[in-house]
Amino acid sequence: PGADILLAWVTITPAIREAWPDNPDKAPRWVHASSAGVDSFLFPALVEDPGVTLTNARGVYDQPAAEYVLGLILALAKDFPGTWEHQRRREWRPRPSDGITGRTVLVWGTGPIGRAIARLLRGVGMRVCGAGRRARAADPDFGTVHGASTLHSALAEADYVVLAAPLTQDTRGMVDAPVLAAMKPGARLINVGRGGLVDEEALVGHLAAGRLAGAALDVFAQEPLPAESPLWDMPGVMISPHTAGETTSEREALVEVFLDNLTRHVEGRPLRNIVDKRRGYVNDETHPA
Protein backbone atom coordinates (compact mmCIF):
# COMPACT_ATOMS: atom_id res chain seq x y z
CA PRO A 1 0.00 0.00 0.00
CA GLY A 2 1.19 3.50 -0.84
CA ALA A 3 3.50 2.51 -3.72
CA ASP A 4 2.85 4.16 -7.09
CA ILE A 5 4.57 1.42 -9.12
CA LEU A 6 4.58 -2.31 -8.40
CA LEU A 7 7.00 -4.64 -10.18
CA ALA A 8 5.51 -8.07 -9.55
CA TRP A 9 7.87 -11.01 -9.90
CA VAL A 10 6.20 -14.38 -10.30
CA THR A 11 7.17 -15.46 -6.78
CA ILE A 12 5.07 -12.71 -5.15
CA THR A 13 2.12 -12.74 -7.54
CA PRO A 14 -0.15 -14.94 -5.36
CA ALA A 15 0.17 -12.46 -2.46
CA ILE A 16 -0.87 -9.37 -4.44
CA ARG A 17 -4.60 -9.99 -4.20
CA GLU A 18 -4.43 -10.37 -0.40
CA ALA A 19 -2.18 -7.34 0.05
CA TRP A 20 -4.14 -5.04 -2.27
CA PRO A 21 -5.34 -2.00 -0.28
CA ASP A 22 -9.05 -1.50 0.32
CA ASN A 23 -8.64 2.22 -0.28
CA PRO A 24 -8.17 2.85 -4.03
CA ASP A 25 -6.20 6.01 -3.25
CA LYS A 26 -3.46 3.83 -1.75
CA ALA A 27 -3.33 1.35 -4.63
CA PRO A 28 -0.44 1.38 -7.14
CA ARG A 29 -1.12 3.34 -10.31
CA TRP A 30 0.95 0.99 -12.44
CA VAL A 31 1.47 -2.76 -11.96
CA HIS A 32 4.01 -4.55 -14.12
CA ALA A 33 3.84 -8.36 -14.30
CA SER A 34 7.05 -10.27 -14.97
CA SER A 35 5.00 -12.86 -16.85
CA ALA A 36 3.11 -13.04 -20.13
CA GLY A 37 -0.05 -14.42 -18.54
CA VAL A 38 -1.81 -12.08 -16.12
CA ASP A 39 -4.73 -14.20 -14.91
CA SER A 40 -3.46 -13.95 -11.31
CA PHE A 41 -3.81 -10.16 -11.47
CA LEU A 42 -7.38 -10.05 -12.73
CA PHE A 43 -9.15 -9.66 -9.40
CA PRO A 44 -12.02 -7.15 -9.12
CA ALA A 45 -10.23 -4.41 -7.15
CA LEU A 46 -7.50 -4.14 -9.80
CA VAL A 47 -9.62 -4.75 -12.88
CA GLU A 48 -12.38 -2.33 -11.93
CA ASP A 49 -10.08 0.54 -10.93
CA PRO A 50 -9.62 2.70 -14.06
CA GLY A 51 -6.67 4.41 -12.43
CA VAL A 52 -4.55 1.24 -12.37
CA THR A 53 -2.56 0.35 -15.48
CA LEU A 54 -1.43 -3.27 -15.87
CA THR A 55 1.46 -4.20 -18.15
CA ASN A 56 3.19 -7.51 -18.75
CA ALA A 57 6.40 -9.08 -20.09
CA ARG A 58 5.05 -9.71 -23.55
CA GLY A 59 7.87 -10.59 -25.95
CA VAL A 60 10.26 -12.10 -23.42
CA TYR A 61 8.93 -15.64 -23.63
CA ASP A 62 7.96 -15.95 -27.29
CA GLN A 63 11.04 -17.61 -28.80
CA PRO A 64 11.98 -19.67 -25.71
CA ALA A 65 8.47 -21.11 -25.55
CA ALA A 66 8.52 -21.87 -29.28
CA GLU A 67 11.83 -23.71 -28.94
CA TYR A 68 10.44 -25.64 -26.00
CA VAL A 69 7.39 -26.72 -28.00
CA LEU A 70 9.59 -27.93 -30.85
CA GLY A 71 11.64 -29.87 -28.32
CA LEU A 72 8.49 -31.43 -26.87
CA ILE A 73 7.19 -32.44 -30.30
CA LEU A 74 10.52 -34.08 -31.12
CA ALA A 75 10.62 -35.81 -27.74
CA LEU A 76 7.11 -37.20 -28.22
CA ALA A 77 7.63 -38.21 -31.85
CA LYS A 78 10.99 -39.86 -31.20
CA ASP A 79 9.98 -41.20 -27.76
CA PHE A 80 13.05 -39.81 -26.03
CA PRO A 81 11.66 -40.78 -22.60
CA GLY A 82 11.49 -44.40 -23.76
CA THR A 83 15.07 -44.25 -25.04
CA TRP A 84 16.26 -42.78 -21.74
CA GLU A 85 14.46 -45.55 -19.85
CA HIS A 86 16.19 -48.19 -21.98
CA GLN A 87 19.50 -46.46 -21.28
CA ARG A 88 18.79 -46.48 -17.56
CA ARG A 89 18.18 -50.23 -17.78
CA ARG A 90 21.23 -50.74 -20.03
CA GLU A 91 19.00 -52.21 -22.72
CA TRP A 92 19.97 -52.01 -26.42
CA ARG A 93 16.59 -51.83 -28.17
CA PRO A 94 16.57 -50.26 -31.66
CA ARG A 95 13.08 -49.17 -32.76
CA PRO A 96 11.48 -46.88 -35.33
CA SER A 97 10.02 -43.49 -34.45
CA ASP A 98 7.61 -40.98 -35.93
CA GLY A 99 8.68 -38.17 -38.24
CA ILE A 100 7.43 -34.61 -37.89
CA THR A 101 7.85 -33.25 -41.43
CA GLY A 102 4.43 -32.89 -43.00
CA ARG A 103 2.59 -33.50 -39.75
CA THR A 104 -0.27 -31.11 -38.95
CA VAL A 105 -0.17 -28.84 -35.91
CA LEU A 106 -3.07 -26.78 -34.60
CA VAL A 107 -1.79 -23.90 -32.45
CA TRP A 108 -4.62 -22.71 -30.22
CA GLY A 109 -3.80 -19.13 -29.32
CA THR A 110 -2.66 -16.61 -31.93
CA GLY A 111 -0.82 -14.11 -29.74
CA PRO A 112 2.94 -13.51 -29.88
CA ILE A 113 3.86 -16.86 -28.30
CA GLY A 114 1.53 -18.77 -30.61
CA ARG A 115 2.96 -16.95 -33.62
CA ALA A 116 6.54 -17.72 -32.62
CA ILE A 117 5.57 -21.38 -32.28
CA ALA A 118 3.91 -21.37 -35.71
CA ARG A 119 6.91 -19.80 -37.43
CA LEU A 120 9.37 -22.25 -35.90
CA LEU A 121 7.28 -25.33 -36.65
CA ARG A 122 6.67 -24.24 -40.23
CA GLY A 123 10.42 -23.82 -40.55
CA VAL A 124 10.98 -27.53 -39.87
CA GLY A 125 8.37 -28.60 -42.41
CA MET A 126 5.26 -29.02 -40.29
CA ARG A 127 1.83 -27.97 -41.55
CA VAL A 128 0.51 -25.30 -39.19
CA CYS A 129 -2.87 -23.70 -38.68
CA GLY A 130 -4.25 -21.64 -35.81
CA ALA A 131 -7.34 -21.38 -33.63
CA GLY A 132 -8.52 -18.12 -32.14
CA ARG A 133 -11.44 -15.87 -31.32
CA ARG A 134 -11.82 -14.74 -34.92
CA ALA A 135 -11.58 -16.95 -38.02
CA ARG A 136 -9.48 -15.63 -40.88
CA ALA A 137 -7.57 -16.76 -43.94
CA ALA A 138 -4.14 -15.87 -45.31
CA ASP A 139 -2.66 -15.13 -41.90
CA PRO A 140 1.10 -14.52 -42.31
CA ASP A 141 2.07 -17.06 -39.63
CA PHE A 142 -0.79 -19.55 -39.50
CA GLY A 143 -2.27 -19.48 -42.97
CA THR A 144 -5.74 -20.42 -41.77
CA VAL A 145 -7.01 -19.43 -38.33
CA HIS A 146 -10.07 -21.42 -37.27
CA GLY A 147 -12.92 -19.98 -35.25
CA ALA A 148 -15.62 -21.85 -33.37
CA SER A 149 -17.47 -22.98 -36.50
CA THR A 150 -14.53 -24.94 -37.97
CA LEU A 151 -12.62 -25.81 -34.80
CA HIS A 152 -13.78 -29.42 -34.50
CA SER A 153 -12.92 -30.22 -38.11
CA ALA A 154 -9.44 -28.76 -37.54
CA LEU A 155 -9.02 -30.81 -34.37
CA ALA A 156 -9.90 -33.96 -36.31
CA GLU A 157 -6.99 -33.37 -38.71
CA ALA A 158 -4.26 -32.25 -36.29
CA ASP A 159 -1.51 -34.63 -35.22
CA TYR A 160 -0.51 -32.17 -32.50
CA VAL A 161 -2.63 -29.59 -30.69
CA VAL A 162 -0.55 -26.90 -29.00
CA LEU A 163 -2.17 -24.65 -26.41
CA ALA A 164 -0.69 -21.15 -26.17
CA ALA A 165 -3.75 -19.12 -25.21
CA PRO A 166 -4.10 -16.85 -22.16
CA LEU A 167 -6.38 -17.91 -19.32
CA THR A 168 -9.50 -15.75 -19.37
CA GLN A 169 -13.17 -16.18 -18.59
CA ASP A 170 -13.67 -17.28 -22.19
CA THR A 171 -10.79 -19.78 -22.34
CA ARG A 172 -11.01 -21.43 -18.92
CA GLY A 173 -11.73 -25.12 -19.42
CA MET A 174 -11.90 -24.75 -23.20
CA VAL A 175 -10.23 -28.12 -23.75
CA ASP A 176 -13.01 -30.22 -22.26
CA ALA A 177 -14.29 -33.73 -22.95
CA PRO A 178 -16.07 -32.81 -26.24
CA VAL A 179 -12.95 -31.07 -27.55
CA LEU A 180 -10.72 -33.99 -26.59
CA ALA A 181 -13.18 -36.37 -28.25
CA ALA A 182 -12.99 -34.28 -31.44
CA MET A 183 -9.21 -34.67 -31.64
CA LYS A 184 -7.71 -37.06 -34.15
CA PRO A 185 -7.20 -40.57 -32.71
CA GLY A 186 -3.53 -40.91 -31.80
CA ALA A 187 -2.98 -37.15 -31.63
CA ARG A 188 -0.89 -35.51 -28.92
CA LEU A 189 -1.71 -32.48 -26.77
CA ILE A 190 0.90 -29.91 -25.72
CA ASN A 191 0.09 -27.18 -23.20
CA VAL A 192 2.44 -24.24 -22.64
CA GLY A 193 -0.39 -21.77 -22.01
CA ARG A 194 -2.16 -22.12 -18.68
CA GLY A 195 -3.26 -25.21 -16.80
CA GLY A 196 -6.80 -23.89 -16.43
CA LEU A 197 -7.33 -24.22 -20.18
CA VAL A 198 -7.67 -28.00 -19.83
CA ASP A 199 -10.14 -30.24 -18.05
CA GLU A 200 -7.44 -32.48 -16.55
CA GLU A 201 -9.88 -35.19 -15.46
CA ALA A 202 -11.20 -35.50 -19.00
CA LEU A 203 -7.64 -35.55 -20.36
CA VAL A 204 -6.68 -38.37 -18.01
CA GLY A 205 -9.69 -40.34 -19.22
CA HIS A 206 -8.82 -39.93 -22.90
CA LEU A 207 -5.18 -40.84 -22.29
CA ALA A 208 -6.09 -43.90 -20.23
CA ALA A 209 -8.46 -45.08 -22.94
CA GLY A 210 -5.71 -44.81 -25.55
CA ARG A 211 -7.70 -42.26 -27.52
CA LEU A 212 -4.72 -39.89 -27.50
CA ALA A 213 -1.13 -41.03 -28.00
CA GLY A 214 0.30 -38.70 -25.40
CA ALA A 215 0.65 -35.25 -23.94
CA ALA A 216 3.38 -32.82 -22.92
CA LEU A 217 2.19 -30.57 -20.12
CA ASP A 218 4.15 -27.61 -18.75
CA VAL A 219 1.26 -25.98 -16.87
CA PHE A 220 -1.46 -27.30 -14.59
CA ALA A 221 -4.65 -26.23 -12.86
CA GLN A 222 -2.85 -26.59 -9.52
CA GLU A 223 0.87 -25.88 -9.30
CA PRO A 224 2.95 -27.62 -8.18
CA LEU A 225 1.13 -30.60 -9.65
CA PRO A 226 -0.06 -32.69 -6.67
CA ALA A 227 1.91 -35.88 -6.11
CA GLU A 228 -1.30 -37.90 -6.27
CA SER A 229 -2.15 -36.73 -9.81
CA PRO A 230 -2.39 -39.72 -12.17
CA LEU A 231 -0.67 -37.64 -14.85
CA TRP A 232 2.73 -38.27 -13.22
CA ASP A 233 2.72 -41.97 -14.09
CA MET A 234 0.76 -42.12 -17.33
CA PRO A 235 2.55 -43.63 -20.35
CA GLY A 236 3.22 -41.11 -23.08
CA VAL A 237 2.89 -38.11 -20.77
CA MET A 238 5.73 -35.64 -20.26
CA ILE A 239 5.55 -33.22 -17.34
CA SER A 240 7.63 -30.10 -16.75
CA PRO A 241 7.31 -27.50 -13.95
CA HIS A 242 6.07 -24.40 -15.84
CA THR A 243 9.45 -23.76 -17.43
CA ALA A 244 8.65 -23.54 -21.15
CA GLY A 245 9.59 -19.87 -21.38
CA GLU A 246 12.47 -19.83 -18.93
CA THR A 247 16.05 -19.39 -20.08
CA THR A 248 19.33 -18.46 -18.42
CA SER A 249 18.98 -14.93 -19.84
CA GLU A 250 15.33 -14.51 -18.82
CA ARG A 251 15.97 -12.16 -15.90
CA GLU A 252 17.98 -9.72 -18.02
CA ALA A 253 15.24 -9.64 -20.66
CA LEU A 254 12.57 -9.03 -18.01
CA VAL A 255 14.55 -6.15 -16.55
CA GLU A 256 15.01 -4.59 -19.99
CA VAL A 257 11.25 -4.62 -20.62
CA PHE A 258 10.52 -3.04 -17.26
CA LEU A 259 13.24 -0.38 -17.57
CA ASP A 260 11.99 0.58 -21.03
CA ASN A 261 8.52 1.10 -19.60
CA LEU A 262 9.88 2.93 -16.56
CA THR A 263 11.64 5.36 -18.89
CA ARG A 264 8.40 5.84 -20.82
CA HIS A 265 6.54 6.42 -17.55
CA VAL A 266 9.01 9.07 -16.39
CA GLU A 267 8.97 10.80 -19.78
CA GLY A 268 5.18 10.72 -20.04
CA ARG A 269 5.13 8.48 -23.11
CA PRO A 270 2.65 5.61 -23.64
CA LEU A 271 3.63 2.39 -21.90
CA ARG A 272 4.18 -0.80 -23.87
CA ASN A 273 2.38 -4.08 -23.22
CA ILE A 274 -0.69 -2.49 -21.64
CA VAL A 275 -3.11 -5.27 -20.75
CA ASP A 276 -6.78 -4.94 -21.58
CA LYS A 277 -7.98 -5.85 -18.09
CA ARG A 278 -11.40 -6.93 -19.33
CA ARG A 279 -10.00 -9.26 -21.98
CA GLY A 280 -7.01 -10.44 -19.96
CA TYR A 281 -4.27 -9.83 -22.52
CA VAL A 282 -2.52 -7.09 -24.51
CA ASN A 283 -4.75 -5.67 -27.22
CA ASP A 284 -2.70 -5.42 -30.41
CA GLU A 285 -4.76 -2.49 -31.61
CA THR A 286 -3.47 -0.32 -28.75
CA HIS A 287 0.05 -1.75 -28.49
CA PRO A 288 2.57 1.08 -29.14
CA ALA A 289 5.75 0.43 -31.08
C-alpha positions as CSV (number, residue, x, y, z in Angstrom):
1,P,0.0,0.0,0.0
2,G,1.2,3.5,-0.8
3,A,3.5,2.5,-3.7
4,D,2.8,4.2,-7.1
5,I,4.6,1.4,-9.1
6,L,4.6,-2.3,-8.4
7,L,7.0,-4.6,-10.2
8,A,5.5,-8.1,-9.6
9,W,7.9,-11.0,-9.9
10,V,6.2,-14.4,-10.3
11,T,7.2,-15.5,-6.8
12,I,5.1,-12.7,-5.1
13,T,2.1,-12.7,-7.5
14,P,-0.2,-14.9,-5.4
15,A,0.2,-12.5,-2.5
16,I,-0.9,-9.4,-4.4
17,R,-4.6,-10.0,-4.2
18,E,-4.4,-10.4,-0.4
19,A,-2.2,-7.3,0.0
20,W,-4.1,-5.0,-2.3
21,P,-5.3,-2.0,-0.3
22,D,-9.1,-1.5,0.3
23,N,-8.6,2.2,-0.3
24,P,-8.2,2.9,-4.0
25,D,-6.2,6.0,-3.2
26,K,-3.5,3.8,-1.8
27,A,-3.3,1.3,-4.6
28,P,-0.4,1.4,-7.1
29,R,-1.1,3.3,-10.3
30,W,1.0,1.0,-12.4
31,V,1.5,-2.8,-12.0
32,H,4.0,-4.5,-14.1
33,A,3.8,-8.4,-14.3
34,S,7.1,-10.3,-15.0
35,S,5.0,-12.9,-16.9
36,A,3.1,-13.0,-20.1
37,G,0.0,-14.4,-18.5
38,V,-1.8,-12.1,-16.1
39,D,-4.7,-14.2,-14.9
40,S,-3.5,-14.0,-11.3
41,F,-3.8,-10.2,-11.5
42,L,-7.4,-10.1,-12.7
43,F,-9.1,-9.7,-9.4
44,P,-12.0,-7.1,-9.1
45,A,-10.2,-4.4,-7.2
46,L,-7.5,-4.1,-9.8
47,V,-9.6,-4.7,-12.9
48,E,-12.4,-2.3,-11.9
49,D,-10.1,0.5,-10.9
50,P,-9.6,2.7,-14.1
51,G,-6.7,4.4,-12.4
52,V,-4.5,1.2,-12.4
53,T,-2.6,0.3,-15.5
54,L,-1.4,-3.3,-15.9
55,T,1.5,-4.2,-18.1
56,N,3.2,-7.5,-18.8
57,A,6.4,-9.1,-20.1
58,R,5.1,-9.7,-23.6
59,G,7.9,-10.6,-26.0
60,V,10.3,-12.1,-23.4
61,Y,8.9,-15.6,-23.6
62,D,8.0,-15.9,-27.3
63,Q,11.0,-17.6,-28.8
64,P,12.0,-19.7,-25.7
65,A,8.5,-21.1,-25.6
66,A,8.5,-21.9,-29.3
67,E,11.8,-23.7,-28.9
68,Y,10.4,-25.6,-26.0
69,V,7.4,-26.7,-28.0
70,L,9.6,-27.9,-30.9
71,G,11.6,-29.9,-28.3
72,L,8.5,-31.4,-26.9
73,I,7.2,-32.4,-30.3
74,L,10.5,-34.1,-31.1
75,A,10.6,-35.8,-27.7
76,L,7.1,-37.2,-28.2
77,A,7.6,-38.2,-31.9
78,K,11.0,-39.9,-31.2
79,D,10.0,-41.2,-27.8
80,F,13.1,-39.8,-26.0
81,P,11.7,-40.8,-22.6
82,G,11.5,-44.4,-23.8
83,T,15.1,-44.2,-25.0
84,W,16.3,-42.8,-21.7
85,E,14.5,-45.5,-19.8
86,H,16.2,-48.2,-22.0
87,Q,19.5,-46.5,-21.3
88,R,18.8,-46.5,-17.6
89,R,18.2,-50.2,-17.8
90,R,21.2,-50.7,-20.0
91,E,19.0,-52.2,-22.7
92,W,20.0,-52.0,-26.4
93,R,16.6,-51.8,-28.2
94,P,16.6,-50.3,-31.7
95,R,13.1,-49.2,-32.8
96,P,11.5,-46.9,-35.3
97,S,10.0,-43.5,-34.4
98,D,7.6,-41.0,-35.9
99,G,8.7,-38.2,-38.2
100,I,7.4,-34.6,-37.9
101,T,7.9,-33.3,-41.4
102,G,4.4,-32.9,-43.0
103,R,2.6,-33.5,-39.7
104,T,-0.3,-31.1,-38.9
105,V,-0.2,-28.8,-35.9
106,L,-3.1,-26.8,-34.6
107,V,-1.8,-23.9,-32.5
108,W,-4.6,-22.7,-30.2
109,G,-3.8,-19.1,-29.3
110,T,-2.7,-16.6,-31.9
111,G,-0.8,-14.1,-29.7
112,P,2.9,-13.5,-29.9
113,I,3.9,-16.9,-28.3
114,G,1.5,-18.8,-30.6
115,R,3.0,-16.9,-33.6
116,A,6.5,-17.7,-32.6
117,I,5.6,-21.4,-32.3
118,A,3.9,-21.4,-35.7
119,R,6.9,-19.8,-37.4
120,L,9.4,-22.3,-35.9
121,L,7.3,-25.3,-36.7
122,R,6.7,-24.2,-40.2
123,G,10.4,-23.8,-40.5
124,V,11.0,-27.5,-39.9
125,G,8.4,-28.6,-42.4
126,M,5.3,-29.0,-40.3
127,R,1.8,-28.0,-41.6
128,V,0.5,-25.3,-39.2
129,C,-2.9,-23.7,-38.7
130,G,-4.3,-21.6,-35.8
131,A,-7.3,-21.4,-33.6
132,G,-8.5,-18.1,-32.1
133,R,-11.4,-15.9,-31.3
134,R,-11.8,-14.7,-34.9
135,A,-11.6,-17.0,-38.0
136,R,-9.5,-15.6,-40.9
137,A,-7.6,-16.8,-43.9
138,A,-4.1,-15.9,-45.3
139,D,-2.7,-15.1,-41.9
140,P,1.1,-14.5,-42.3
141,D,2.1,-17.1,-39.6
142,F,-0.8,-19.5,-39.5
143,G,-2.3,-19.5,-43.0
144,T,-5.7,-20.4,-41.8
145,V,-7.0,-19.4,-38.3
146,H,-10.1,-21.4,-37.3
147,G,-12.9,-20.0,-35.3
148,A,-15.6,-21.9,-33.4
149,S,-17.5,-23.0,-36.5
150,T,-14.5,-24.9,-38.0
151,L,-12.6,-25.8,-34.8
152,H,-13.8,-29.4,-34.5
153,S,-12.9,-30.2,-38.1
154,A,-9.4,-28.8,-37.5
155,L,-9.0,-30.8,-34.4
156,A,-9.9,-34.0,-36.3
157,E,-7.0,-33.4,-38.7
158,A,-4.3,-32.3,-36.3
159,D,-1.5,-34.6,-35.2
160,Y,-0.5,-32.2,-32.5
161,V,-2.6,-29.6,-30.7
162,V,-0.5,-26.9,-29.0
163,L,-2.2,-24.6,-26.4
164,A,-0.7,-21.2,-26.2
165,A,-3.7,-19.1,-25.2
166,P,-4.1,-16.8,-22.2
167,L,-6.4,-17.9,-19.3
168,T,-9.5,-15.7,-19.4
169,Q,-13.2,-16.2,-18.6
170,D,-13.7,-17.3,-22.2
171,T,-10.8,-19.8,-22.3
172,R,-11.0,-21.4,-18.9
173,G,-11.7,-25.1,-19.4
174,M,-11.9,-24.7,-23.2
175,V,-10.2,-28.1,-23.8
176,D,-13.0,-30.2,-22.3
177,A,-14.3,-33.7,-22.9
178,P,-16.1,-32.8,-26.2
179,V,-13.0,-31.1,-27.6
180,L,-10.7,-34.0,-26.6
181,A,-13.2,-36.4,-28.3
182,A,-13.0,-34.3,-31.4
183,M,-9.2,-34.7,-31.6
184,K,-7.7,-37.1,-34.1
185,P,-7.2,-40.6,-32.7
186,G,-3.5,-40.9,-31.8
187,A,-3.0,-37.1,-31.6
188,R,-0.9,-35.5,-28.9
189,L,-1.7,-32.5,-26.8
190,I,0.9,-29.9,-25.7
191,N,0.1,-27.2,-23.2
192,V,2.4,-24.2,-22.6
193,G,-0.4,-21.8,-22.0
194,R,-2.2,-22.1,-18.7
195,G,-3.3,-25.2,-16.8
196,G,-6.8,-23.9,-16.4
197,L,-7.3,-24.2,-20.2
198,V,-7.7,-28.0,-19.8
199,D,-10.1,-30.2,-18.0
200,E,-7.4,-32.5,-16.6
201,E,-9.9,-35.2,-15.5
202,A,-11.2,-35.5,-19.0
203,L,-7.6,-35.5,-20.4
204,V,-6.7,-38.4,-18.0
205,G,-9.7,-40.3,-19.2
206,H,-8.8,-39.9,-22.9
207,L,-5.2,-40.8,-22.3
208,A,-6.1,-43.9,-20.2
209,A,-8.5,-45.1,-22.9
210,G,-5.7,-44.8,-25.6
211,R,-7.7,-42.3,-27.5
212,L,-4.7,-39.9,-27.5
213,A,-1.1,-41.0,-28.0
214,G,0.3,-38.7,-25.4
215,A,0.6,-35.3,-23.9
216,A,3.4,-32.8,-22.9
217,L,2.2,-30.6,-20.1
218,D,4.1,-27.6,-18.8
219,V,1.3,-26.0,-16.9
220,F,-1.5,-27.3,-14.6
221,A,-4.7,-26.2,-12.9
222,Q,-2.9,-26.6,-9.5
223,E,0.9,-25.9,-9.3
224,P,2.9,-27.6,-8.2
225,L,1.1,-30.6,-9.7
226,P,-0.1,-32.7,-6.7
227,A,1.9,-35.9,-6.1
228,E,-1.3,-37.9,-6.3
229,S,-2.2,-36.7,-9.8
230,P,-2.4,-39.7,-12.2
231,L,-0.7,-37.6,-14.9
232,W,2.7,-38.3,-13.2
233,D,2.7,-42.0,-14.1
234,M,0.8,-42.1,-17.3
235,P,2.5,-43.6,-20.4
236,G,3.2,-41.1,-23.1
237,V,2.9,-38.1,-20.8
238,M,5.7,-35.6,-20.3
239,I,5.6,-33.2,-17.3
240,S,7.6,-30.1,-16.7
241,P,7.3,-27.5,-14.0
242,H,6.1,-24.4,-15.8
243,T,9.5,-23.8,-17.4
244,A,8.6,-23.5,-21.2
245,G,9.6,-19.9,-21.4
246,E,12.5,-19.8,-18.9
247,T,16.0,-19.4,-20.1
248,T,19.3,-18.5,-18.4
249,S,19.0,-14.9,-19.8
250,E,15.3,-14.5,-18.8
251,R,16.0,-12.2,-15.9
252,E,18.0,-9.7,-18.0
253,A,15.2,-9.6,-20.7
254,L,12.6,-9.0,-18.0
255,V,14.5,-6.1,-16.5
256,E,15.0,-4.6,-20.0
257,V,11.3,-4.6,-20.6
258,F,10.5,-3.0,-17.3
259,L,13.2,-0.4,-17.6
260,D,12.0,0.6,-21.0
261,N,8.5,1.1,-19.6
262,L,9.9,2.9,-16.6
263,T,11.6,5.4,-18.9
264,R,8.4,5.8,-20.8
265,H,6.5,6.4,-17.6
266,V,9.0,9.1,-16.4
267,E,9.0,10.8,-19.8
268,G,5.2,10.7,-20.0
269,R,5.1,8.5,-23.1
270,P,2.7,5.6,-23.6
271,L,3.6,2.4,-21.9
272,R,4.2,-0.8,-23.9
273,N,2.4,-4.1,-23.2
274,I,-0.7,-2.5,-21.6
275,V,-3.1,-5.3,-20.7
276,D,-6.8,-4.9,-21.6
277,K,-8.0,-5.8,-18.1
278,R,-11.4,-6.9,-19.3
279,R,-10.0,-9.3,-22.0
280,G,-7.0,-10.4,-20.0
281,Y,-4.3,-9.8,-22.5
282,V,-2.5,-7.1,-24.5
283,N,-4.8,-5.7,-27.2
284,D,-2.7,-5.4,-30.4
285,E,-4.8,-2.5,-31.6
286,T,-3.5,-0.3,-28.8
287,H,0.0,-1.7,-28.5
288,P,2.6,1.1,-29.1
289,A,5.8,0.4,-31.1
